[in-house]
């Protein structure tokens, strides 16, 4: 079987693995619908918020391993670094737009982290871009007590630091594609109410930086049971 056929099979397999809605199923078994509760994401982060830290962490590890395992499999099949990352990206796409949930998924941060960590571990490339990205996420999350902004900044650092360490252009472009996938998912999140709580430009900025349409996290999390007008008032 030729290499490109194996690569295509791995990409398809990665998408379907990423699409497995384990967070949604675990929450559903506990009487919680992640699509309508909490942040309305079907990833481990929302599961953590709506059930328990123990359950959320367990599923978060599963999401982390999805991308990591698929990259490792690609490496064992002789794929180069860029091809390995591409297989990992298919896992993120599956997680963010799962076919089993009508393409309503999570944000892909844990899956992306697995990819970022495994790639330099099994390839002859510098580990420093991954270390820098992880430090940005961990330290930033602790300092500001929020993860959306550190996650997007950490991801955005990857193409730049890989360029600084003179990695191949294909690797830099693969990481840039990862950033774009994460950004597109955030920006295309459905608004909570219509009309939008503020101008489209501000909504998109809030989504990019805070992963929500407004800055007030508590109000955003409880929007299911409040008057939509309160969202409008909060945004003014």
N, C-alpha and C positions, 0 to 999 in steps of 0.2 A: 504494500500500500504506500503510495507516494506521501511525502511529508506534508504537502498542502492539504491533502484529504484528511490526514490525521489531525492536522491543526483545525480544520473546519469542524470535525467531529468533536474535538475538545471544546471549541467555542460554543457549540450547540449544547453539549453536556453541561458546560459551565453555566449557561443561561438557565437551564432547567433546575440545576442544583440551587442557583441563586434564587429562583422563583419559589422554592419550597417555603410556604408561609407558616413556619413553625411558631413564630410569635403569635400570629393570629389564632392558630388552632389551640395553643395553650391558653390564651386569654378566653377564647370562646368556651373552652371546657370549664372555665370559672365564671361563666355568665357575663363576660365583658366583651364588647364589640370594639376592637381597636379602631375601626373605621369611623366610629362616631364618638368615641370617648378619648379623653386626654388631648394629646396633640393631633389625634386622628391619623397617626402614622402606624404602619403595621410592623415596625421594627422593634428591637429589644429595648430601645430607650423608652418608648411609650409603654411597653409591657412592664418595665421597671417602675414607671410612675403609677400605673393603674393596678398592679398586683403587689409585688414585693421585690425588694432588691435581690433576694436569693434567686427567684425565678427569672428576673430580668438578666442577671449576671450569667446564669446558665445558658440562656438562649443567646445572649450576647457573645459568649464563647463559641457557640455553634456558628453564628454569623461570621465571626472572626476567622474560623477555620475553613469556611466555604471557599473564600478566595485563596487562602494559603494552600490548601490541598490541591486546588486546580492548577495553581502555578507550579507546584512541585511535580504534579503529574506531567505537565507540559515540559518541564525540564528533563524528566526521565525519558521523554520521547524525542529528545534531541532538539527541542525548540530553542532558538536564541532568546536573549533577554527580552527584546521587544515583543517577540511572539508570546513569551510567557506572560508578560504584563497584559497583552491583548486578551489572552484567555481569562486572566483575572478580571479584566474590565467587563467581560461578558457576564461574570458572576455578579458584579455590582449592578449591571443593567437588569439582570434577572431579579435581584433583590429590590431594586427601585421601581421596576415596572413588571411585577410578576404576572405571568399569564394566568395563574390560578386564581388571582384576585382581581381580574379585570384591570390589570396594570396599575393597581393602587398599592404601592409598597412603602418601604422605609426610605431612609436617606443614604444608606450605604457606607456610613463612616466606619463601622466595625469591620466590614468586609474589605474596605480599602486599606485599613490598618494591617490586616493580615497579609495583604499583598505587599505593602511597603516593607514589612519586616522580613518576609521570606525571600524576596528577590535578591538582596545583597548577601543573604546567608547561603545561597546555593549557586551563586555566580561570582565571577571574578570582577566585581565592581566595588567601588568605595561604599562602605556602610554609613559614611557621615551624612549624606543627604537624608537617609532614613532616621538616623539618630536625631538630627536637627529637627525634623518634622515631628517626631514623637515628643521631643522635649517641648516644642512650641505648644502642642496639644495638651500635654500633662500640666506643665507649669501655668500656661494660660488659663486652663480650666480651674486650677486651684486658686489663682490670684483673683480672677473676676467671678468665680463661682458660677460659671456657665460654660458650656462646651461648644455651641454652634460657631462662634467667632474664631476661637483657637483652631477648631477643626478645619475651617475653610482657609485660614492663614497657613496652617501647617501643610495642607495639601498644595496650596499655591507656591510654597517654598520649594517643592520637589523639582519642578522643571528648572528653576533658577539654580539650586544647589548642584543638581546633576550637571548643568552647563558649567558651573564654576569648577567642578571637579573633572571636567573634560570628558564626560561620558559620551557615548555615541549619540548622534542626532536622533536615531530611531528611538532610543531609550528616553530622551528628553521629550520627544513628541508623544510617546506613550503615556508619560506622566502628565503631560499637558492635557491629553484626552481624558485622563482620570479627573483632573480638576474640572474640566468642562462638564463631565457627566454629573458630578456632585453639584455644580452650580446650576445646571439646567433643571435638575430635580427640585432644588429649592425654589427657583424662580417660577416654576410651573405649578406650585402647590395651589390648590383651589382656595379662593378667598372665602372668608367666614361669612360675609354678608354681602348683599347687593343693595344699594351702591357700595363700592369699596369704602372702607373706613377712612381713607385718606387718598391723596393723589396717587396715580399709578406709579410714578417715579419713587415716591416714598415707600409705597408698599413693596416694590421690588428691592429697594435698599434694605428694608426691614427683613425681608425674606432671606436675602443674601447674608446679612450680618447676624441676624437673630433667629432665623428659621421660623418666623411667624410674621403676620401682617402688621402687628402693633408691638410696641416695646414692652408693654405690661404683660409679663409672663403669667401672673396669677389670673388676670382677667381673660387672657387668651385660653388658658387651660379650662376655665369654667364657662366658656362661651355657649356651651350646649344649653345651659339652664338660665341664661340671662337675656334681657331685652337687647336685640341687636343695636338699638340706639345708643346703649352704653358704650359699645365699641366705637361708634362714631364720636361720642363725646370725649372718650379717652384719647382719641387720635388728634383732637383739635388742640 
